[in-house]
Amino acid sequence: MPNTQELQDLVTQVRRDILRMVHKVNSGHPGGSLGCTEFFVALYNEVMELKDGFDMDGIGEDLFFLSNGHISPVFYSVLARKGYFPIDELNTFRLIDSRLQGHPTTHEGLPGVRIASGSLGQGMSVAIGAAQAKKLNGDSHLVYSLHGDGELQEGQNWEAIMYAAGNKVDNLIATVDRNGQQIDGGTEDVLPLGDVAEKFRVFGWDVLEIENGNDLDQVIAGLKEAKSRTGKGKPVCVVMTTEMGNGVDFMMHTHAWHGKAPSDEQLETALAQNPETLGDY
């Protein structure tokens, strides 16, 4: 496995990829992508058990489902740099006929992507179904999923959360990106979520919290702790506090960069704060 410095270099390079992809087409969602960079780097390079190559069945390996599909830039960058598809394909982000659509899709057979995600609130249900399928297949591997905190305002989540606990889906680790922001403003201003961790606990989940989801060591330790809690009769929830736009000073502490691309000048400033480490595509 890569060492800590190699992982940190990857975090910085992925941030550059996100910024450049969104800038090139003047569209996309940089804020949440930047905030979840450490999570994706840790998950794919330190935590999940993965086979070489890719197949849709995913038997004999861990699975990941991205529910808040609008943060596709970070997903695509990490998949490419993990070797699922050529890194230079990131040049095609959001272009007509590209496999790298604004929200991940499977119709063009993009390695690493198992579901189309864009309609919020559905990823939890899919992850639970995959986790139950693994149990039926006698596959001891785990299913991971990621959800936005604003996304939890969708009612389907809570039906699924209740179902997972009631059916002891204990091979599932669902992470909530608790950045406190959504497209229209702060989550507590748009529709207060309150104590997300306690909500999951009351619904019957085992819950742990990562206080700083932008600290790579904390993320790795938190996900490994979550992994150790699987198989004990309860699904596992990780409530991970992050900063939307992390790594770019003018994108942080605001919802404004949820879905907005930087100008030429802003891109130059943002890239200067994230120096090239592993080579731009």
Accessible surface in RSA format (square Angstrom, percent):
REM  Atomic radii and reference values for relative SASA: ProtOr
REM  Chains: A
REM  Algorithm: Lee & Richards
REM  Probe-radius: 1.40
REM  Slices: 20
REM RES _ NUM      All-atoms   Total-Side   Main-Chain    Non-polar    All polar
REM                ABS   REL    ABS   REL    ABS   REL    ABS   REL    ABS   REL
RES MET A   1   175.49  90.9  96.01  63.5  79.48 189.2  95.26  81.0  80.23 106.3
RES PRO A   2    49.49  36.1  36.84  33.6  12.65  46.0  41.52  34.3   7.97  49.5
RES ASN A   3    87.23  60.2  77.13  74.5  10.10  24.3  42.95 103.4  44.28  42.8
RES THR A   4    80.97  57.6  76.52  77.6   4.46  10.6  43.25  58.1  37.73  57.0
RES GLN A   5   112.96  63.2 108.98  79.6   3.98   9.5  53.72 114.3  59.24  44.9
RES GLU A   6    88.31  50.7  83.95  63.5   4.36  10.4  33.29  64.4  55.02  44.9
RES LEU A   7     4.46   2.5   4.22   3.0   0.24   0.6   4.46   3.1   0.00   0.0
RES GLN A   8    67.72  37.9  67.66  49.4   0.06   0.2  32.28  68.7  35.44  26.9
RES ASP A   9    38.16  26.7  37.88  37.7   0.27   0.6   0.80   1.9  37.35  37.3
RES LEU A  10    18.73  10.4  18.73  13.4   0.00   0.0  18.73  13.2   0.00   0.0
RES VAL A  11     0.00   0.0   0.00   0.0   0.00   0.0   0.00   0.0   0.00   0.0
RES THR A  12    23.26  16.5  23.26  23.6   0.00   0.0   5.60   7.5  17.66  26.7
RES GLN A  13     0.00   0.0   0.00   0.0   0.00   0.0   0.00   0.0   0.00   0.0
RES VAL A  14     0.00   0.0   0.00   0.0   0.00   0.0   0.00   0.0   0.00   0.0
RES ARG A  15    13.20   5.5  13.20   6.7   0.00   0.0   0.00   0.0  13.20   8.0
RES ARG A  16    24.61  10.3  24.61  12.5   0.00   0.0   0.00   0.0  24.61  14.9
RES ASP A  17     0.00   0.0   0.00   0.0   0.00   0.0   0.00   0.0   0.00   0.0
RES ILE A  18     0.00   0.0   0.00   0.0   0.00   0.0   0.00   0.0   0.00   0.0
RES LEU A  19     0.00   0.0   0.00   0.0   0.00   0.0   0.00   0.0   0.00   0.0
RES ARG A  20    57.19  24.0  54.75  27.9   2.44   5.8   4.80   6.6  52.39  31.8
RES MET A  21     2.10   1.1   0.00   0.0   2.10   5.0   1.71   1.5   0.39   0.5
RES VAL A  22     0.00   0.0   0.00   0.0   0.00   0.0   0.00   0.0   0.00   0.0
RES HIS A  23    46.75  25.5  39.39  27.4   7.36  18.8  30.43  31.4  16.32  19.0
RES LYS A  24   110.94  54.1  79.80  49.0  31.15  74.2  65.98  59.4  44.96  47.9
RES VAL A  25    34.44  22.7  11.57  10.5  22.87  55.1  18.01  15.6  16.43  44.6
RES ASN A  26   116.00  80.0 100.14  96.8  15.86  38.2  25.90  62.3  90.10  87.1
RES SER A  27    36.90  31.2  32.09  42.8   4.82  11.1  31.04  66.1   5.86   8.2
RES GLY A  28     4.90   6.0   0.00   N/A   4.90   6.0   0.42   1.1   4.48  10.0
RES HIS A  29    27.91  15.3  27.86  19.4   0.05   0.1  12.81  13.2  15.10  17.6
RES PRO A  30     0.00   0.0   0.00   0.0   0.00   0.0   0.00   0.0   0.00   0.0
RES GLY A  31     0.00   0.0   0.00   N/A   0.00   0.0   0.00   0.0   0.00   0.0
RES GLY A  32     5.68   7.0   0.00   N/A   5.68   7.0   4.53  12.4   1.15   2.6
RES SER A  33     0.00   0.0   0.00   0.0   0.00   0.0   0.00   0.0   0.00   0.0
RES LEU A  34     0.00   0.0   0.00   0.0   0.00   0.0   0.00   0.0   0.00   0.0
RES GLY A  35     0.01   0.0   0.00   N/A   0.01   0.0   0.01   0.0   0.00   0.0
RES CYS A  36     0.17   0.1   0.00   0.0   0.17   0.4   0.17   0.4   0.00   0.0
RES THR A  37     0.00   0.0   0.00   0.0   0.00   0.0   0.00   0.0   0.00   0.0
RES GLU A  38     5.04   2.9   5.04   3.8   0.00   0.0   0.64   1.2   4.40   3.6
RES PHE A  39     0.94   0.5   0.94   0.6   0.00   0.0   0.94   0.6   0.00   0.0
RES PHE A  40     0.00   0.0   0.00   0.0   0.00   0.0   0.00   0.0   0.00   0.0
RES VAL A  41     0.00   0.0   0.00   0.0   0.00   0.0   0.00   0.0   0.00   0.0
RES ALA A  42     0.00   0.0   0.00   0.0   0.00   0.0   0.00   0.0   0.00   0.0
RES LEU A  43     0.00   0.0   0.00   0.0   0.00   0.0   0.00   0.0   0.00   0.0
RES TYR A  44     9.61   4.5   7.15   4.1   2.46   6.4   2.01   1.5   7.60   9.4
RES ASN A  45    20.31  14.0  13.71  13.3   6.60  15.9   2.75   6.6  17.56  17.0
RES GLU A  46    26.54  15.2  21.98  16.6   4.56  10.8   2.12   4.1  24.42  19.9
RES VAL A  47     5.00   3.3   0.00   0.0   5.00  12.0   1.50   1.3   3.50   9.5
RES MET A  48    15.33   7.9   1.19   0.8  14.14  33.7   1.19   1.0  14.14  18.7
RES GLU A  49    87.68  50.3  81.93  62.0   5.75  13.7  36.84  71.3  50.84  41.5
RES LEU A  50    52.05  29.0  16.42  11.7  35.64  89.6  17.76  12.5  34.29  92.3
RES LYS A  51    80.84  39.4  65.28  40.1  15.57  37.1  54.42  49.0  26.42  28.1
RES ASP A  52   150.27 105.3 121.94 121.4  28.33  67.0  41.65  98.0 108.62 108.3
RES GLY A  53    58.30  71.9   0.00   N/A  58.30  71.9  41.40 113.6  16.90  37.9
RES PHE A  54    59.95  30.0  22.26  13.8  37.69  98.1  24.01  14.6  35.93 102.8
RES ASP A  55    57.38  40.2  52.12  51.9   5.25  12.4  39.73  93.5  17.64  17.6
RES MET A  56   105.54  54.7  89.22  59.0  16.32  38.9  83.05  70.6  22.49  29.8
RES ASP A  57   107.63  75.4  87.11  86.7  20.52  48.5  14.47  34.1  93.16  92.9
RES GLY A  58     0.00   0.0   0.00   N/A   0.00   0.0   0.00   0.0   0.00   0.0
RES ILE A  59    96.51  54.9  93.46  69.6   3.05   7.3  93.50  67.3   3.00   8.2
RES GLY A  60    33.78  41.7   0.00   N/A  33.78  41.7  21.94  60.2  11.84  26.5
RES GLU A  61     5.42   3.1   5.14   3.9   0.28   0.7   0.99   1.9   4.43   3.6
RES ASP A  62     2.37   1.7   1.71   1.7   0.66   1.6   0.00   0.0   2.37   2.4
RES LEU A  63     9.79   5.5   9.25   6.6   0.54   1.4   9.79   6.9   0.00   0.0
RES PHE A  64     6.97   3.5   0.19   0.1   6.78  17.6   0.19   0.1   6.78  19.4
RES PHE A  65     9.42   4.7   8.48   5.3   0.94   2.4   9.38   5.7   0.04   0.1
RES LEU A  66     3.44   1.9   1.14   0.8   2.30   5.8   1.14   0.8   2.30   6.2
RES SER A  67     1.25   1.1   0.08   0.1   1.16   2.7   0.13   0.3   1.12   1.6
RES ASN A  68     4.12   2.8   4.12   4.0   0.00   0.0   0.24   0.6   3.89   3.8
RES GLY A  69     0.00   0.0   0.00   N/A   0.00   0.0   0.00   0.0   0.00   0.0
RES HIS A  70    25.18  13.8  24.51  17.0   0.67   1.7  11.89  12.3  13.29  15.5
RES ILE A  71     1.45   0.8   1.45   1.1   0.00   0.0   1.45   1.0   0.00   0.0
RES SER A  72     0.16   0.1   0.16   0.2   0.00   0.0   0.00   0.0   0.16   0.2
RES PRO A  73     0.45   0.3   0.45   0.4   0.00   0.0   0.45   0.4   0.00   0.0
RES VAL A  74     0.00   0.0   0.00   0.0   0.00   0.0   0.00   0.0   0.00   0.0
RES PHE A  75     5.78   2.9   5.78   3.6   0.00   0.0   5.78   3.5   0.00   0.0
RES TYR A  76     0.00   0.0   0.00   0.0   0.00   0.0   0.00   0.0   0.00   0.0
RES SER A  77     0.00   0.0   0.00   0.0   0.00   0.0   0.00   0.0   0.00   0.0
RES VAL A  78     1.40   0.9   0.25   0.2   1.14   2.8   0.45   0.4   0.95   2.6
RES LEU A  79     0.00   0.0   0.00   0.0   0.00   0.0   0.00   0.0   0.00   0.0
RES ALA A  80     2.50   2.3   0.00   0.0   2.50   5.7   0.00   0.0   2.50   6.6
RES ARG A  81    43.69  18.3  12.62   6.4  31.07  74.0   5.34   7.3  38.35  23.2
RES LYS A  82    88.64  43.2  61.13  37.5  27.52  65.5  27.31  24.6  61.33  65.3
RES GLY A  83    61.94  76.4   0.00   N/A  61.94  76.4  31.83  87.4  30.11  67.4
RES TYR A  84    38.00  17.7  20.86  11.9  17.15  44.6  18.39  13.8  19.62  24.2
RES PHE A  85     9.75   4.9   0.76   0.5   8.99  23.4   7.90   4.8   1.85   5.3
RES PRO A  86    82.94  60.4  70.76  64.5  12.18  44.3  82.38  68.0   0.56   3.5
RES ILE A  87    61.75  35.1  56.99  42.5   4.76  11.5  56.99  41.0   4.76  12.9
RES ASP A  88    94.48  66.2  87.05  86.6   7.44  17.6  30.41  71.6  64.07  63.9
RES GLU A  89    27.94  16.0  24.15  18.3   3.79   9.0  16.90  32.7  11.04   9.0
RES LEU A  90     0.95   0.5   0.00   0.0   0.95   2.4   0.00   0.0   0.95   2.6
RES ASN A  91    53.84  37.1  52.94  51.2   0.89   2.1  15.01  36.1  38.83  37.5
RES THR A  92    43.51  30.9  43.51  44.1   0.00   0.0  43.12  57.9   0.39   0.6
RES PHE A  93     2.63   1.3   2.28   1.4   0.35   0.9   2.28   1.4   0.35   1.0
RES ARG A  94    73.70  30.9  48.59  24.8  25.11  59.8   8.10  11.1  65.60  39.8
RES LEU A  95    72.01  40.1  69.43  49.7   2.58   6.5  71.39  50.1   0.62   1.7
RES ILE A  96   158.60  90.3 137.86 102.7  20.74  50.0 140.00 100.8  18.60  50.5
RES ASP A  97   136.96  95.9  98.60  98.1  38.36  90.7  40.34  95.0  96.62  96.4
RES SER A  98    10.57   8.9   0.67   0.9   9.90  22.8   8.95  19.1   1.62   2.3
RES ARG A  99    65.45  27.5  62.34  31.8   3.11   7.4  24.07  32.9  41.37  25.1
RES LEU A 100     0.00   0.0   0.00   0.0   0.00   0.0   0.00   0.0   0.00   0.0
RES GLN A 101    54.26  30.3  54.26  39.7   0.00   0.0  12.67  27.0  41.60  31.5
RES GLY A 102    10.93  13.5   0.00   N/A  10.93  13.5   4.65  12.8   6.27  14.0
RES HIS A 103    65.59  35.8  62.74  43.6   2.85   7.3  39.69  40.9  25.90  30.1
RES PRO A 104     1.23   0.9   0.81   0.7   0.42   1.5   0.81   0.7   0.42   2.6
RES THR A 105    31.81  22.6  30.70  31.1   1.10   2.6  29.79  40.0   2.02   3.0
RES THR A 106    45.12  32.1  33.95  34.4  11.17  26.6   5.85   7.9  39.27  59.4
RES HIS A 107   129.31  70.7  89.91  62.5  39.40 100.8  77.94  80.3  51.37  59.8
RES GLU A 108    92.89  53.3  74.54  56.4  18.35  43.7  11.06  21.4  81.83  66.8
RES GLY A 109    52.72  65.0   0.00   N/A  52.72  65.0  38.37 105.3  14.35  32.1
RES LEU A 110     2.28   1.3   0.71   0.5   1.57   3.9   0.80   0.6   1.48   4.0
RES PRO A 111    31.80  23.2  31.25  28.5   0.55   2.0  31.80  26.3   0.00   0.0
RES GLY A 112     5.34   6.6   0.00   N/A   5.34   6.6   2.31   6.3   3.03   6.8
RES VAL A 113     2.72   1.8   0.92   0.8   1.80   4.3   1.58   1.4   1.14   3.1
RES ARG A 114    35.59  14.9  21.14  10.8  14.45  34.4   7.24   9.9  28.34  17.2
RES ILE A 115    37.65  21.4  32.13  23.9   5.52  13.3  35.94  25.9   1.72   4.7
RES ALA A 116    67.51  62.1  43.94  67.8  23.57  53.6  44.19  62.2  23.32  61.8
RES SER A 117    10.31   8.7   4.29   5.7   6.02  13.9   8.18  17.4   2.13   3.0
RES GLY A 118    29.40  36.3   0.00   N/A  29.40  36.3  13.34  36.6  16.06  36.0
RES SER A 119    75.49  63.8  58.10  77.5  17.39  40.1  26.58  56.6  48.91  68.5
RES LEU A 120    63.76  35.5  48.86  35.0  14.90  37.5  48.86  34.3  14.90  40.1
RES GLY A 121     0.63   0.8   0.00   N/A   0.63   0.8   0.51   1.4   0.12   0.3
RES GLN A 122    86.87  48.6  86.71  63.4   0.17   0.4  15.92  33.9  70.95  53.8
RES GLY A 123     2.76   3.4   0.00   N/A   2.76   3.4   0.82   2.3   1.94   4.3
RES MET A 124     0.06   0.0   0.06   0.0   0.00   0.0   0.06   0.0   0.00   0.0
RES SER A 125    41.89  35.4  30.81  41.1  11.08  25.5  27.59  58.7  14.30  20.0
RES VAL A 126    53.16  35.0  44.21  40.0   8.95  21.6  51.27  44.6   1.88   5.1
RES ALA A 127     0.00   0.0   0.00   0.0   0.00   0.0   0.00   0.0   0.00   0.0
RES ILE A 128     5.98   3.4   5.98   4.5   0.00   0.0   5.98   4.3   0.00   0.0
RES GLY A 129    37.22  45.9   0.00   N/A  37.22  45.9  31.18  85.6   6.04  13.5
RES ALA A 130    19.63  18.0   9.35  14.4  10.28  23.4  16.40  23.1   3.23   8.6
RES ALA A 131     0.00   0.0   0.00   0.0   0.00   0.0   0.00   0.0   0.00   0.0
RES GLN A 132    49.43  27.6  48.80  35.7   0.63   1.5  13.69  29.1  35.74  27.1
RES ALA A 133    43.72  40.2  41.30  63.7   2.42   5.5  43.12  60.7   0.60   1.6
RES LYS A 134     8.23   4.0   8.19   5.0   0.04   0.1   6.40   5.8   1.82   1.9
RES LYS A 135    97.60  47.6  75.01  46.0  22.59  53.8  48.62  43.8  48.97  52.2
RES LEU A 136   160.52  89.4 125.00  89.4  35.52  89.3 129.54  91.0  30.98  83.4
RES ASN A 137    96.62  66.6  61.87  59.8  34.76  83.7  14.73  35.5  81.89  79.2
RES GLY A 138    70.23  86.6   0.00   N/A  70.23  86.6  37.49 102.9  32.75  73.3
RES ASP A 139    18.08  12.7   5.84   5.8  12.24  29.0  10.84  25.5   7.24   7.2
RES SER A 140   104.79  88.6  73.40  98.0  31.39  72.3  55.62 118.4  49.18  68.9
RES HIS A 141    39.71  21.7  36.34  25.3   3.37   8.6  29.35  30.2  10.36  12.1
RES LEU A 142    15.92   8.9  15.92  11.4   0.00   0.0  15.92  11.2   0.00   0.0
RES VAL A 143     0.00   0.0   0.00   0.0   0.00   0.0   0.00   0.0   0.00   0.0
RES TYR A 144     1.86   0.9   1.86   1.1   0.00   0.0   1.86   1.4   0.00   0.0
RES SER A 145     0.38   0.3   0.00   0.0   0.38   0.9   0.00   0.0   0.38   0.5
RES LEU A 146     0.00   0.0   0.00   0.0   0.00   0.0   0.00   0.0   0.00   0.0
RES HIS A 147     0.00   0.0   0.00   0.0   0.00   0.0   0.00   0.0   0.00   0.0
RES GLY A 148    11.06  13.6   0.00   N/A  11.06  13.6  11.06  30.3   0.00   0.0
RES ASP A 149     1.54   1.1   1.51   1.5   0.02   0.1   0.00   0.0   1.54   1.5
RES GLY A 150    13.26  16.4   0.00   N/A  13.26  16.4   6.58  18.1   6.68  15.0
RES GLU A 151     5.64   3.2   1.36   1.0   4.28  10.2   2.30   4.5   3.34   2.7
RES LEU A 152     2.20   1.2   0.22   0.2   1.98   5.0   0.22   0.2   1.98   5.3
RES GLN A 153    51.47  28.8  21.04  15.4  30.43  72.5  16.33  34.8  35.14  26.7
RES GLU A 154    77.17  44.3  74.99  56.7   2.18   5.2   9.65  18.7  67.52  55.1
RES GLY A 155    49.75  61.3   0.00   N/A  49.75  61.3  35.88  98.5  13.86  31.0
RES GLN A 156    76.29  42.7  69.56  50.8   6.74  16.0  28.48  60.6  47.81  36.3
RES ASN A 157     0.13   0.1   0.00   0.0   0.13   0.3   0.13   0.3   0.00   0.0
RES TRP A 158    49.91  20.0  48.94  23.7   0.97   2.3  41.82  22.3   8.09  13.1
RES GLU A 159   120.12  69.0 115.32  87.2   4.80  11.4  40.29  77.9  79.83  65.2
RES ALA A 160     7.90   7.3   2.36   3.6   5.54  12.6   7.50  10.6   0.40   1.1
RES ILE A 161     0.00   0.0   0.00   0.0   0.00   0.0   0.00   0.0   0.00   0.0
RES MET A 162   119.07  61.7 116.36  77.0   2.71   6.5  80.09  68.1  38.98  51.6
RES TYR A 163   102.26  47.7  94.91  54.0   7.36  19.1  78.22  58.8  24.05  29.6
RES ALA A 164     0.00   0.0   0.00   0.0   0.00   0.0   0.00   0.0   0.00   0.0
RES ALA A 165    18.48  17.0   7.37  11.4  11.11  25.3   7.98  11.2  10.51  27.8
RES GLY A 166    59.84  73.8   0.00   N/A  59.84  73.8  35.30  96.9  24.54  55.0
RES ASN A 167    71.83  49.5  49.53  47.9  22.30  53.7   8.48  20.4  63.35  61.2
RES LYS A 168   130.22  63.5 127.60  78.3   2.63   6.3  82.35  74.1  47.87  51.0
RES VAL A 169     0.41   0.3   0.39   0.4   0.02   0.0   0.41   0.4   0.00   0.0
RES ASP A 170    15.05  10.5  15.05  15.0   0.00   0.0   0.00   0.0  15.05  15.0
RES ASN A 171    13.26   9.1  13.01  12.6   0.25   0.6  12.26  29.5   0.99   1.0
RES LEU A 172     0.00   0.0   0.00   0.0   0.00   0.0   0.00   0.0   0.00   0.0
RES ILE A 173     0.29   0.2   0.06   0.0   0.23   0.6   0.06   0.0   0.23   0.6
RES ALA A 174     0.00   0.0   0.00   0.0   0.00   0.0   0.00   0.0   0.00   0.0
RES THR A 175     1.31   0.9   1.31   1.3   0.00   0.0   0.00   0.0   1.31   2.0
RES VAL A 176     0.00   0.0   0.00   0.0   0.00   0.0   0.00   0.0   0.00   0.0
RES ASP A 177     2.83   2.0   2.70   2.7   0.13   0.3   0.00   0.0   2.83   2.8
RES ARG A 178    42.46  17.8  39.50  20.1   2.96   7.1  16.63  22.7  25.83  15.7
RES ASN A 179    21.54  14.9   7.23   7.0  14.31  34.5   1.82   4.4  19.72  19.1
RES GLY A 180    24.17  29.8   0.00   N/A  24.17  29.8  17.80  48.8   6.37  14.3
RES GLN A 181    38.68  21.6  33.50  24.5   5.18  12.3   0.38   0.8  38.31  29.1
RES GLN A 182    25.49  14.3  24.59  18.0   0.90   2.1  10.12  21.5  15.37  11.7
RES ILE A 183   111.00  63.2  99.00  73.8  12.00  28.9  99.00  71.3  12.00  32.6
RES ASP A 184   110.04  77.1  80.79  80.4  29.25  69.2  21.49  50.6  88.55  88.3
RES GLY A 185     7.98   9.8   0.00   N/A   7.98   9.8   7.98  21.9   0.00   0.0
RES GLY A 186    16.87  20.8   0.00   N/A  16.87  20.8  11.26  30.9   5.61  12.6
RES THR A 187     0.05   0.0   0.05   0.0   0.00   0.0   0.00   0.0   0.05   0.1
RES GLU A 188    78.92  45.3  67.73  51.2  11.18  26.6  58.86 113.9  20.05  16.4
RES ASP A 189   128.31  89.9  95.14  94.7  33.17  78.4  30.23  71.1  98.09  97.8
RES VAL A 190    61.39  40.4  32.30  29.2  29.09  70.1  38.46  33.4  22.93  62.2
RES LEU A 191    96.60  53.8  96.58  69.1   0.02   0.1  96.60  67.8   0.00   0.0
RES PRO A 192    91.22  66.5  71.22  64.9  20.00  72.7  71.22  58.8  20.00 124.3
RES LEU A 193    10.59   5.9   9.54   6.8   1.06   2.7  10.59   7.4   0.00   0.0
RES GLY A 194    42.44  52.3   0.00   N/A  42.44  52.3  35.15  96.5   7.29  16.3
RES ASP A 195    90.10  63.1  75.58  75.2  14.52  34.3  37.47  88.2  52.62  52.5
RES VAL A 196     4.87   3.2   1.70   1.5   3.16   7.6   1.70   1.5   3.16   8.6
RES ALA A 197     3.41   3.1   2.38   3.7   1.03   2.3   2.38   3.4   1.03   2.7
RES GLU A 198    79.13  45.4  79.13  59.9   0.00   0.0  34.04  65.8  45.10  36.8
RES LYS A 199    81.32  39.7  77.99  47.9   3.34   7.9  57.25  51.5  24.08  25.6
RES PHE A 200     0.00   0.0   0.00   0.0   0.00   0.0   0.00   0.0   0.00   0.0
RES ARG A 201    97.77  41.1  84.25  42.9  13.53  32.2  38.22  52.2  59.55  36.1
RES VAL A 202   111.83  73.6  80.51  72.9  31.33  75.5  88.34  76.8  23.49  63.7
RES PHE A 203    70.53  35.3  55.55  34.4  14.98  39.0  63.00  38.2   7.53  21.5
RES GLY A 204    25.20  31.1   0.00   N/A  25.20  31.1  22.64  62.1   2.56   5.7
RES TRP A 205     3.44   1.4   0.00   0.0   3.44   8.1   0.00   0.0   3.44   5.6
RES ASP A 206    38.68  27.1  34.83  34.7   3.85   9.1  10.78  25.4  27.90  27.8
RES VAL A 207     9.07   6.0   0.00   0.0   9.07  21.9   0.01   0.0   9.06  24.6
RES LEU A 208    15.22   8.5  10.33   7.4   4.89  12.3  15.22  10.7   0.00   0.0
RES GLU A 209    99.90  57.4  73.71  55.8  26.19  62.4  16.12  31.2  83.78  68.4
RES ILE A 210     5.93   3.4   2.29   1.7   3.64   8.8   5.47   3.9   0.46   1.3
RES GLU A 211   147.93  84.9 129.89  98.3  18.03  42.9  47.59  92.0 100.34  81.9
RES ASN A 212    64.56  44.5  62.77  60.7   1.79   4.3  15.11  36.4  49.44  47.8
RES GLY A 213     0.13   0.2   0.00   N/A   0.13   0.2   0.00   0.0   0.13   0.3
RES ASN A 214    26.84  18.5  10.10   9.8  16.74  40.3   7.08  17.0  19.76  19.1
RES ASP A 215    51.71  36.2  45.86  45.6   5.85  13.8   8.48  20.0  43.22  43.1
RES LEU A 216     8.40   4.7   3.64   2.6   4.77  12.0   3.64   2.6   4.77  12.8
RES ASP A 217    87.31  61.2  81.22  80.8   6.09  14.4  30.78  72.4  56.53  56.4
RES GLN A 218    72.85  40.7  66.50  48.6   6.35  15.1  32.04  68.2  40.81  31.0
RES VAL A 219     0.00   0.0   0.00   0.0   0.00   0.0   0.00   0.0   0.00   0.0
RES ILE A 220    23.84  13.6  23.84  17.8   0.00   0.0  23.84  17.2   0.00   0.0
RES ALA A 221    63.00  57.9  51.15  78.9  11.85  27.0  57.67  81.2   5.33  14.1
RES GLY A 222     9.84  12.1   0.00   N/A   9.84  12.1   9.37  25.7   0.47   1.1
RES LEU A 223     0.09   0.1   0.09   0.1   0.00   0.0   0.09   0.1   0.00   0.0
RES LYS A 224    92.67  45.2  86.19  52.9   6.48  15.4  53.74  48.4  38.93  41.5
RES GLU A 225    77.11  44.3  72.47  54.8   4.63  11.0  27.39  53.0  49.71  40.6
RES ALA A 226     0.00   0.0   0.00   0.0   0.00   0.0   0.00   0.0   0.00   0.0
RES LYS A 227    59.13  28.8  53.82  33.0   5.30  12.6  38.93  35.0  20.20  21.5
RES SER A 228    64.21  54.3  43.11  57.5  21.10  48.6  50.04 106.6  14.17  19.9
RES ARG A 229    65.21  27.4  63.55  32.4   1.66   4.0  13.34  18.2  51.87  31.4
RES THR A 230    23.18  16.5  12.30  12.5  10.88  25.9   0.64   0.9  22.55  34.1
RES GLY A 231    59.01  72.8   0.00   N/A  59.01  72.8  27.47  75.4  31.54  70.6
RES LYS A 232   150.83  73.6 117.69  72.2  33.13  78.9  85.75  77.2  65.07  69.3
RES GLY A 233    24.95  30.8   0.00   N/A  24.95  30.8  18.12  49.7   6.83  15.3
RES LYS A 234   103.20  50.3 102.65  63.0   0.55   1.3  54.08  48.7  49.13  52.3
RES PRO A 235     0.12   0.1   0.12   0.1   0.00   0.0   0.12   0.1   0.00   0.0
RES VAL A 236     0.00   0.0   0.00   0.0   0.00   0.0   0.00   0.0   0.00   0.0
RES CYS A 237     0.00   0.0   0.00   0.0   0.00   0.0   0.00   0.0   0.00   0.0
RES VAL A 238     0.00   0.0   0.00   0.0   0.00   0.0   0.00   0.0   0.00   0.0
RES VAL A 239     8.31   5.5   7.90   7.2   0.41   1.0   7.90   6.9   0.41   1.1
RES MET A 240     0.07   0.0   0.07   0.0   0.00   0.0   0.07   0.1   0.00   0.0
RES THR A 241    66.31  47.2  65.28  66.2   1.02   2.4  44.50  59.8  21.80  33.0
RES THR A 242    10.36   7.4   0.02   0.0  10.34  24.6   3.63   4.9   6.73  10.2
RES GLU A 243    43.40  24.9  42.69  32.3   0.70   1.7  12.22  23.6  31.17  25.5
RES MET A 244     4.47   2.3   4.33   2.9   0.14   0.3   4.33   3.7   0.14   0.2
RES GLY A 245     0.00   0.0   0.00   N/A   0.00   0.0   0.00   0.0   0.00   0.0
RES ASN A 246    24.36  16.8  24.36  23.5   0.00   0.0   0.00   0.0  24.36  23.5
RES GLY A 247    25.38  31.3   0.00   N/A  25.38  31.3  20.23  55.5   5.16  11.6
RES VAL A 248     0.00   0.0   0.00   0.0   0.00   0.0   0.00   0.0   0.00   0.0
RES ASP A 249    95.09  66.6  80.13  79.8  14.96  35.4  40.02  94.2  55.07  54.9
RES PHE A 250    65.21  32.6  43.07  26.7  22.13  57.6  53.99  32.7  11.22  32.1
RES MET A 251     0.00   0.0   0.00   0.0   0.00   0.0   0.00   0.0   0.00   0.0
RES MET A 252    46.26  24.0  38.03  25.2   8.23  19.6  27.56  23.4  18.70  24.8
RES HIS A 253   139.82  76.4 109.96  76.4  29.86  76.4  81.51  84.0  58.31  67.8
RES THR A 254    39.08  27.8  33.65  34.1   5.43  12.9  27.08  36.4  12.00  18.1
RES HIS A 255    66.65  36.4  65.04  45.2   1.62   4.1  36.91  38.0  29.74  34.6
RES ALA A 256    46.54  42.8  30.15  46.5  16.39  37.3  36.53  51.4  10.01  26.5
RES TRP A 257    12.92   5.2  12.92   6.3   0.00   0.0   5.46   2.9   7.46  12.1
RES HIS A 258    22.61  12.4  22.05  15.3   0.55   1.4  13.19  13.6   9.42  11.0
RES GLY A 259    42.13  52.0   0.00   N/A  42.13  52.0   6.54  17.9  35.59  79.7
RES LYS A 260    96.39  47.0  92.09  56.5   4.30  10.2  59.45  53.5  36.95  39.4
RES ALA A 261    13.99  12.9   0.05   0.1  13.94  31.7   0.05   0.1  13.94  36.9
RES PRO A 262     3.35   2.4   0.00   0.0   3.35  12.2   0.10   0.1   3.25  20.2
RES SER A 263    58.64  49.5  45.71  61.0  12.93  29.8  51.80 110.3   6.84   9.6
RES ASP A 264   109.04  76.4  99.81  99.3   9.23  21.8  39.01  91.8  70.03  69.8
RES GLU A 265   135.19  77.6 129.33  97.8   5.85  13.9  46.63  90.2  88.55  72.3
RES GLN A 266    63.50  35.5  62.25  45.5   1.25   3.0  18.78  40.0  44.72  33.9
RES LEU A 267    23.04  12.8  23.04  16.5   0.00   0.0  23.04  16.2   0.00   0.0
RES GLU A 268   128.59  73.8 121.79  92.1   6.81  16.2  45.86  88.7  82.73  67.5
RES THR A 269    60.66  43.1  55.33  56.1   5.33  12.7  37.84  50.8  22.82  34.5
RES ALA A 270     0.00   0.0   0.00   0.0   0.00   0.0   0.00   0.0   0.00   0.0
RES LEU A 271    28.33  15.8  27.08  19.4   1.26   3.2  27.36  19.2   0.98   2.6
RES ALA A 272    79.08  72.7  46.66  72.0  32.42  73.7  59.25  83.4  19.83  52.5
RES GLN A 273    67.84  37.9  38.01  27.8  29.83  71.0  36.61  77.9  31.23  23.7
RES ASN A 274     5.89   4.1   5.89   5.7   0.00   0.0   0.00   0.0   5.89   5.7
RES PRO A 275    84.02  61.2  79.42  72.4   4.61  16.8  84.02  69.4   0.00   0.0
RES GLU A 276    93.78  53.8  67.41  51.0  26.37  62.8  20.52  39.7  73.27  59.8
RES THR A 277    56.26  40.0  20.95  21.2  35.32  84.2  26.96  36.2  29.30  44.3
RES LEU A 278    91.91  51.2  59.16  42.3  32.75  82.3  66.59  46.8  25.32  68.1
RES GLY A 279    30.16  37.2   0.00   N/A  30.16  37.2  24.42  67.0   5.75  12.9
RES ASP A 280    50.20  35.2  23.85  23.7  26.35  62.3  12.37  29.1  37.83  37.7
RES TYR A 281    39.19  18.3   3.27   1.9  35.92  93.5  23.38  17.6  15.82  19.5
END  Absolute sums over single chains surface
CHAIN  1 A    11208.0       8473.2       2734.8       5875.4       5332.6
END  Absolute sums over all chains
TOTAL         11208.0       8473.2       2734.8       5875.4       5332.6
